[in-house]
Amino acid sequence: SSSLTEVKEFVKRLRRQTDLCNMAKTVRALLNNNSTVTVLRSGLHAVFNEQSLDVTKNLFRDKFRNPKRRQKNIQFKCLKNLISSLTSSTDIRDLLSGFSSDLQTFVIKPSRSKEAFKKQASDFMLKWNLLLSTVGKILTINRTDSFG
């Protein structure tokens, strides 16, 4: 039974690795096309400049009204940093390195214990997924040229 559990975990990791490799190939192809990157950046900047994300921003703000919690909108900060480093000459490793640095700064270092880290990491992932889903929907609906 323990072997079966280990095999299942290995298969999950392998699937995640395969998904990440496929995503990296797609991103590399996108980053090599200057016009695609330019259109994507302009679409992403427009999403942030419009009022499109107000509902999502309010969801993020409501939970962090407590002044002790200074981690307001770290997902927005991470996404804006990612967008600012997005150019056609950017290597995917540079993007991942910058994002990793943001995670280290906003999620990993502030955690004082293993339980706090788990809570903070799961909270970050939940909100990160919500933010990216919202941005993806807005790009799909309002800025189809930016979305592919």
N, C-alpha and C positions, 0 to 999 in steps of 0.2 A: 504494500500500500504506500509506503514512503517512496519507493521508486516511481510509482505512478504519479504521485504528487510532484516529484522532482521533474519528471518528463513534461508534465503539464506546464510547470513554471518555465522550463526551458523553451517550450513551444511558444508561450506568451512572449518571452524575451526575443525570440527569433522573429516573431511577427512584428514586434515593435521595431526591431532593427531593420527589417525589410521595409517597413513603412517609412522609417526615417531616411533610408538610402534612396528610396523612390522620390521622397519629398526633396531631398538634397539635389538630386538630378534635375528635377523640375525647376527648382530655384536657380540652380547654376545656369540653365538654359535661359531663364528669364533675365538674369543679371547680365548676360552677354548681349542682350538686345537693348540698345540705348533708347530707342523710341518707346519700347514697352515699359521700361523703368521710368522714363519721363512721364508717360501717361499715368502710370500707377501712382507715382509720387504726387502728381497734381490732383488726382482723385482722392488720395488719402488726406492731403492738405485741405482740400475742399470739405471733406467730411468733418474735420476738426474745426474749420472756420464757420461752417453752417451750424444751425441749431439741431442738427440731426441726432447728436449724441446726448442731448439734454436729459432725456428720460433715463438713459444708462448712467449718466453722471450723477443724477439725483439718487439712484439706487446705491451708488458707491458712497456718496456723501452721507446719507442717512445713518449708516452704521458707524461712521467715524466722527460723530459730533463730539465725542468725548475728547477733550484736549490732551489726555494722556496718550491717546492713540495717534501719533504723528505720522502714521503710515498712509495718510490720505492719498487716494488715487495713484498708488504705486503702479498699477496696471497701465494707466494713462502715461505716466512718466516712462515706463519701459517701452511702450508702443511708440511714443514720440521719439525716444532715443533711437529706436530701431529704424524709424522712418528717416530721421535725420542722417543716419549713416548709410542709407540706401542709395547707392549710385550704380551706374552700369559697370563701373570698374571695381566695385566692391566684391570681394571674395566672400563666399558663404561662411568661411571660417571666421572672418572678421565680424560678420553680423552675429554669429553664434557667440563669439568671444565677448562682444559688447553686451549681448543679452545675458550671458553668464555673469558678467561683472555686475550688471544691474541686479540680478537675482542674489548675488553674494551680498551686495550693499543693502538691499531692501528686505530680503527674506531670511537669508541664512545668518548673517552677523547679528541682527537684532534678537534672534532667538536665544533664550537663556537656558533652555532645557530641551530635551528630546520631545517632550509633550508639546511644549510651546512651538517648537519647529514644525511638528506634524500639523498642528492647528493652523499655524501661519501659512505653511506651504499649501495645505488643502484649501484654505480661504483664497490664497493667491490664484491657484489653479482654477477654482470655480469662477472667480471674477474675471480672470484672463480669458477663459473660454466664453463667458458671457459677452465680454467686450469684443472679442474677435468675431463672434457670431453676429453681433450687432453691426460691426463695421462691414462684414461680408454682405449682410442683407442690404445695407445702405448702398454699398458699391454696386450690388447686383441690380437694385431697383433704380437708383438715381444716376449712376455713373457706369453704365454698361461697358463703355470703352475702356475704363480702368480695370475692369474685371476680366478682360480676356478677349 
